[in-house]
Amino acid sequence: MNRGTIDARLLPAVREACLGDGESPAPPRPVIGDSWRRVRLHGLDPDHGAAVPPPLPVEEVEHRRHTSQLGGLLPQLREGLGTFVDVERQLLVVTDGEGRVLWREGSRGTLRSADRLEFAVGAAWTEERVGTNGIGTALVERRPVQVHSAEHFVRTHHAWTCAAAPLHDPRDGRLLGVVNVSGPAPAFNPATLPLVTAVAKVAEGELRARHWESVERLRSVAAPMLSRLGGRALAIDREGWTAAVTGAVPVGRVALPKSVQPGLVWLPSLGLCSLEPLPDGWLVRVAETPHPDAQPNRVVLDLRRARDWTVTVSGAAGQWSQELSPRHAELLYVLALYPAGRTAAELAADLFGDPTRTVTVRAEMSRMRRTLGGVLGHRPYRFADGVDVRLLSPGHPGELLPGSTAPAVLAARGQAPPR
C-alpha cells in the first residue's frame, strides 16, 4: 500500500484529528480522506458504525451467485490468490456490484474473526453500511484500494487490513463486483494490493475472451439467416455487440435499453426497430420507413444514486434508458450544466483540469454520440436544440458522483481540486 509519508503508527492520530477538530500530524491519503468525507455524510458513528442489517437470505445469495458472471471466475481467482491467502492467514472475498458478499474463503480462525464483524456471506460491505473499507471504497472509486488499520472509518475494524480491486465487465465497463483480500493488520504485506490488482485484470481478460467466443458462436448461427433477409438487419448479442450485419454499415455495438423485450423498440442510434430473439442474442430489423416523430425531445439524467447512473431518452416514438459509465456520467452532467455547450478544450478542463486533453474528450464524445443519436450536438458539444433536459442530483451536493475527481464535479460538491 502506498501510504505516502504517513507512518502506520500515526494513523490513529491522523484519523482522530480529521474526524474531530484537532490538528493532524499529517494529512490522510487522498483516497482515504475522500472516503471519510463521504462516510460522514452518511452519519456513521466512527466508534461503533451503524446497525448492520441482516444478511441476504440463502435463497437470494444463491440466486445472485447463479446470475453473476463472477461465479465462473472463481477458479482463476483461487489460482491467483489461494496460496497467498493460505500462507498469510488472509480472507478471500468476492462481492457483487452492490457490495454484497457472495463468496468467502479462508482459515477457520480468520473466518471466525470476520464473523465477529458480521463480515459474512450475504452481508452488505459498502461505505454507507460499514464506513471506509477496501470493498466499499473500491466500489465508489472504481479502482484498486488498500485500507490499512486506522484508515478504516469505524474503530472496530482497525485490527484489519484489506486490499480490493473492482471487477468490470470488459464489454461495457459495467461494475460487476469486487475481489478482496483481508487479514490481521500486523500481517500487512505491501505486495497484497499489486497481487489482487493483477489477478483482477487476469479475471477480466478471461471474461473478454469468453465474450468474443460467444460472439463468434452467434455469428455462425446468424450469418446464414441474415443473408436471406432484405433490408437492414443486425444480429447482436444480449449486450448489443454486433455479430453479423446485412444492408447496413457494420457497427461495433448497438446500445440497448436496460430492459429488452421482443417486438418494436426505439433505439437512439438506429430509430424504430423490431427485435426477435436469437440464441444468446437478438435479431434487429431496422424499420425502412422512419417514424414521423422519431426525434427525441426529452432527456432525464439521473445521478441520485451512489453507484448506478442512468440516462433516459424519450419522444413520441418511445423511451430508452441505459446505465452510464462514470466518465459518461461526468460528461453528460457538465453538458447539462451548460445548455449553450462546451468546446473540447472547455470539457477537458471541466473533466481533467487540463484544457489540452482534447483528444480524449473527442473520443469519449464520439462514443456517446453513436449511442445517443439525435440527442447530442457538436461545435460546440451540447444537448441538441429542442431537447428538454432534466438533471436529477443527490439530496446532498457532497454525494454527487462519488469517486469523481473532475473539477466540475468537485466544484459542485464544494471541494477544491487535488494538487
Secondary structure as the mmCIF struct_conf table of DSSP 4:
data_model
#
loop_
_struct_conf.conf_type_id
_struct_conf.id
_struct_conf.beg_label_comp_id
_struct_conf.beg_label_asym_id
_struct_conf.beg_label_seq_id
_struct_conf.end_label_comp_id
_struct_conf.end_label_asym_id
_struct_conf.end_label_seq_id
TURN_TY1_P TURN_TY1_P1 GLY A 4 THR A 5
HELX_RH_3T_P HELX_RH_3T_P1 ALA A 8 LEU A 10
HELX_RH_AL_P HELX_RH_AL_P1 LEU A 11 LEU A 19
BEND BEND1 GLY A 20 GLY A 22
BEND BEND2 PRO A 25 ALA A 26
HELX_LH_PP_P HELX_LH_PP_P1 PRO A 27 ARG A 29
HELX_RH_AL_P HELX_RH_AL_P2 PRO A 30 LEU A 41
TURN_TY1_P TURN_TY1_P2 HIS A 42 GLY A 43
TURN_TY1_P TURN_TY1_P3 PRO A 46 HIS A 48
HELX_LH_PP_P HELX_LH_PP_P2 ALA A 51 PRO A 57
HELX_RH_AL_P HELX_RH_AL_P3 VAL A 58 THR A 67
HELX_RH_3T_P HELX_RH_3T_P2 GLN A 69 LEU A 73
HELX_RH_AL_P HELX_RH_AL_P4 LEU A 74 VAL A 87
TURN_TY1_P TURN_TY1_P4 GLU A 88 ARG A 89
STRN STRN1 LEU A 91 ASP A 96
TURN_TY1_P TURN_TY1_P5 GLY A 97 GLU A 98
STRN STRN2 ARG A 100 ARG A 100
STRN STRN3 VAL A 101 GLY A 106
HELX_RH_AL_P HELX_RH_AL_P5 ARG A 108 ARG A 116
TURN_TY1_P TURN_TY1_P6 LEU A 117 GLU A 118
TURN_TY1_P TURN_TY1_P7 VAL A 121 GLY A 122
STRN STRN4 ALA A 124 ALA A 124
HELX_RH_AL_P HELX_RH_AL_P6 GLU A 127 VAL A 130
BEND BEND3 THR A 132 THR A 132
HELX_RH_AL_P HELX_RH_AL_P7 GLY A 134 GLU A 141
BEND BEND4 ARG A 143 ARG A 143
STRN STRN5 VAL A 145 HIS A 148
HELX_RH_3T_P HELX_RH_3T_P3 SER A 149 GLU A 151
BEND BEND5 HIS A 152 VAL A 154
HELX_RH_3T_P HELX_RH_3T_P4 ARG A 155 HIS A 157
TURN_TY1_P TURN_TY1_P8 HIS A 158 ALA A 159
STRN STRN6 TRP A 160 HIS A 168
TURN_TY1_P TURN_TY1_P9 PRO A 170 ASP A 172
STRN STRN7 LEU A 175 PRO A 184
HELX_RH_3T_P HELX_RH_3T_P5 ALA A 185 ALA A 187
TURN_TY1_P TURN_TY1_P10 PRO A 190 ALA A 191
HELX_RH_AL_P HELX_RH_AL_P8 THR A 192 LEU A 226
TURN_TY1_P TURN_TY1_P11 SER A 227 ARG A 228
BEND BEND6 GLY A 231 ARG A 232
STRN STRN8 ALA A 233 ASP A 237
TURN_TY1_P TURN_TY1_P12 ARG A 238 GLU A 239
STRN STRN9 TRP A 241 TRP A 241
STRN STRN10 THR A 242 THR A 246
BEND BEND7 GLY A 247 ALA A 248
BEND BEND8 GLY A 252 GLY A 252
STRN STRN11 ARG A 253 ARG A 253
HELX_LH_PP_P HELX_LH_PP_P3 ALA A 255 PRO A 257
BEND BEND9 LYS A 258 SER A 259
BEND BEND10 PRO A 262 PRO A 262
STRN STRN12 GLY A 263 LEU A 267
TURN_TY1_P TURN_TY1_P13 PRO A 268 LEU A 270
STRN STRN13 GLY A 271 LEU A 278
TURN_TY1_P TURN_TY1_P14 PRO A 279 ASP A 280
STRN STRN14 GLY A 281 VAL A 286
BEND BEND11 GLU A 288 THR A 289
TURN_TY1_P TURN_TY1_P15 PRO A 292 ASP A 293
BEND BEND12 GLN A 295 GLN A 295
STRN STRN15 ARG A 298 ASP A 302
BEND BEND13 ARG A 305 ARG A 307
STRN STRN16 THR A 310 GLY A 315
TURN_TY1_P TURN_TY1_P16 ALA A 316 ALA A 317
STRN STRN17 GLY A 318 GLU A 323
HELX_RH_AL_P HELX_RH_AL_P9 PRO A 326 LEU A 337
TURN_TY1_P TURN_TY1_P17 PRO A 339 ALA A 340
STRN STRN18 ARG A 342 ARG A 342
HELX_RH_AL_P HELX_RH_AL_P10 ALA A 344 PHE A 352
BEND BEND14 GLY A 353 GLY A 353
TURN_TY1_P TURN_TY1_P18 PRO A 355 THR A 356
HELX_RH_AL_P HELX_RH_AL_P11 THR A 358 THR A 371
BEND BEND15 LEU A 372 LEU A 372
TURN_TY1_P TURN_TY1_P19 GLY A 373 VAL A 375
STRN STRN19 LEU A 376 GLY A 377
TURN_TY1_P TURN_TY1_P20 HIS A 378 PRO A 380
STRN STRN20 TYR A 381 TYR A 381
STRN STRN21 ARG A 382 PHE A 383
HELX_LH_PP_P HELX_LH_PP_P4 ALA A 384 ALA A 384
TURN_TY1_P TURN_TY1_P21 ASP A 385 GLY A 386
STRN STRN22 ASP A 388 LEU A 392
BEND BEND16 GLY A 395 HIS A 396
HELX_RH_3T_P HELX_RH_3T_P6 PRO A 397 GLU A 399
BEND BEND17 LEU A 400 LEU A 401
TURN_TY1_P TURN_TY1_P22 PRO A 402 GLY A 403
HELX_RH_AL_P HELX_RH_AL_P12 PRO A 407 ARG A 413
TURN_TY1_P TURN_TY1_P23 GLY A 414 GLY A 414
HELX_LH_PP_P HELX_LH_PP_P5 ALA A 416 PRO A 418
#
